[in-house]
Amino acid sequence: MLNTEFKKKFDAETGNFQKASIKQDFLLFMKKMDSIENVALIGALLRVKNTEDLSRLQLENKKTFPEKLTEVFPITDQSADYPGGMNALRQEVAHLFYIDGVFSDTKIVKANVAFIVEKDGSISNVEAQGDNFTFNRQAQIALYSLSEKFSPAIINGDPVRYRFKLPLTMNFD
């Protein structure tokens, strides 16, 4: 809708200077909208992480919980898998990644992202480790924003929690 309104205004103008001004206004407006969306995504990430931290504290306070309910399995009969495989996961993360939110002095930025694939295929406890804080934060947001659930890892026919690791690298040319 915004694109069509700006386009109508752009097409109605006859002067090149006015058209350039409208185009500049549009680009500035869209950049601000991206920034607002990124702030909202960071807020959502913080809420998710706070909820995870609170649930972890509640589990630590309850000694009656069996250990096996929270156990994470590194070796399984069948690993957790994203619909479409690893390439589909990488493509969706790249699509969801907010590049304008990354500030880097180097051309290549890397992070190792680890997370838990829960028994229901959802993800939790996303942690990105790398040299660039903003890249790490955007990687976490992208992972929490995935549209599809994983198929869970399986041991003896039962779904289990599984630690998944995803290395990410980005080139800034």
C-alpha positions in Angstrom: 0.0 0.0 0.0 2.8 2.4 0.9 4.6 1.6 -2.4 1.5 2.4 -4.4 0.8 5.7 -2.6 4.4 6.8 -3.1 4.3 5.7 -6.7 1.1 7.6 -7.4 2.7 10.8 -5.9 5.9 10.1 -7.9 4.0 9.6 -11.2 1.9 12.7 -10.6 5.0 14.9 -10.4 6.4 16.4 -13.6 9.7 17.9 -12.4 12.8 15.8 -12.0 13.8 17.7 -8.8 10.4 16.9 -7.2 10.6 13.3 -8.3 14.1 12.9 -6.8 12.8 14.5 -3.6 9.9 12.0 -3.5 12.2 9.1 -4.1 14.5 10.3 -1.4 11.6 10.7 1.0 10.4 7.1 0.2 13.9 5.6 0.8 14.2 7.5 4.1 10.7 6.4 5.2 11.4 2.7 4.3 14.7 2.8 6.2 12.9 4.1 9.3 10.3 1.4 8.9 13.0 -1.2 8.7 14.5 0.3 11.9 11.2 0.1 13.7 10.7 -3.5 12.6 14.2 -4.4 13.8 13.5 -2.7 17.2 10.3 -4.8 17.4 12.2 -8.0 16.6 14.8 -7.2 19.2 12.0 -6.6 21.7 10.5 -10.0 20.8 13.9 -11.7 21.1 14.4 -10.2 24.6 10.9 -11.4 25.7 11.6 -14.9 24.4 15.0 -15.0 26.2 13.5 -13.6 29.4 10.8 -16.3 29.3 13.4 -19.0 28.7 15.5 -17.7 31.6 12.4 -17.6 33.9 11.4 -21.2 33.0 15.0 -22.3 33.5 15.0 -20.7 37.0 11.6 -22.3 37.8 13.0 -25.7 36.8 16.1 -25.2 39.0 13.9 -24.3 41.9 11.7 -27.4 41.5 13.7 -30.4 42.6 10.9 -32.8 41.9 11.3 -32.6 38.1 13.0 -35.7 36.7 16.3 -34.9 35.0 15.3 -36.7 31.7 12.6 -34.1 30.9 15.3 -31.4 30.4 18.1 -33.5 29.1 19.6 -32.6 25.7 20.9 -35.4 23.5 24.0 -34.9 21.3 23.7 -38.3 19.7 20.4 -39.7 18.4 19.0 -42.3 16.2 17.7 -39.6 13.9 18.9 -36.0 14.1 16.6 -33.0 14.1 16.0 -31.7 10.6 14.6 -28.5 9.1 11.9 -28.9 6.3 13.8 -28.9 3.0 17.1 -29.6 4.7 20.2 -27.6 5.7 20.1 -25.5 2.5 16.5 -24.4 3.1 17.4 -23.5 6.7 20.4 -21.4 5.5 18.3 -19.7 2.8 15.5 -18.8 5.3 18.0 -17.4 7.8 19.6 -15.3 5.1 16.2 -14.0 4.0 15.3 -13.1 7.6 18.7 -11.6 8.5 18.5 -7.8 8.9 21.8 -6.8 7.3 21.3 -3.1 8.0 21.4 -4.0 11.7 25.0 -5.2 11.5 27.8 -2.8 12.1 31.2 -4.2 11.1 34.7 -2.9 10.3 35.7 -6.2 8.7 34.6 -7.6 5.4 33.9 -11.1 6.8 31.9 -11.7 9.9 31.3 -15.2 11.5 29.3 -16.6 14.3 28.4 -20.1 15.5 24.8 -20.3 16.5 23.7 -23.0 18.9 20.1 -23.8 19.8 17.9 -26.5 21.2 15.3 -28.2 19.0 12.6 -29.1 21.4 10.5 -32.3 21.3 7.7 -30.5 19.4 10.1 -29.1 16.8 10.2 -25.6 18.1 13.6 -23.9 18.9 14.8 -22.4 22.2 17.9 -21.2 23.9 19.4 -19.6 20.7 22.9 -18.4 21.4 25.3 -16.9 18.8 29.0 -16.7 19.5 31.3 -14.6 17.4 33.4 -11.5 17.4 30.6 -9.1 16.2 27.8 -8.4 18.8 25.4 -6.9 16.2 25.9 -9.9 13.9 25.3 -12.3 16.8 22.1 -10.5 17.8 20.7 -10.4 14.2 21.5 -14.2 13.9 19.5 -14.9 17.1 16.6 -12.8 15.8 16.7 -14.6 12.4 16.6 -18.1 14.1 13.8 -17.2 16.4 11.8 -15.8 13.4 11.9 -19.1 11.4 8.5 -19.8 10.0 8.7 -23.6 10.0 9.3 -26.1 12.9 12.0 -28.7 12.8 11.3 -32.4 12.8 12.5 -33.4 16.2 15.4 -35.7 16.9 14.4 -39.3 17.7 15.8 -41.9 20.1 14.1 -45.3 20.3 11.1 -43.9 18.4 10.6 -41.1 20.9 11.2 -37.4 20.2 14.0 -35.8 22.3 15.6 -32.4 22.8 18.5 -31.9 20.5 21.4 -29.4 20.4 21.8 -28.0 16.9 24.7 -25.9 15.7 24.8 -23.7 12.7 27.9 -21.8 11.6 27.1 -18.5 9.8 29.4 -16.3 7.7 28.6 -13.0 6.0 30.7 -11.1 3.4 30.4 -7.3 3.3 31.6 -6.1 0.0 
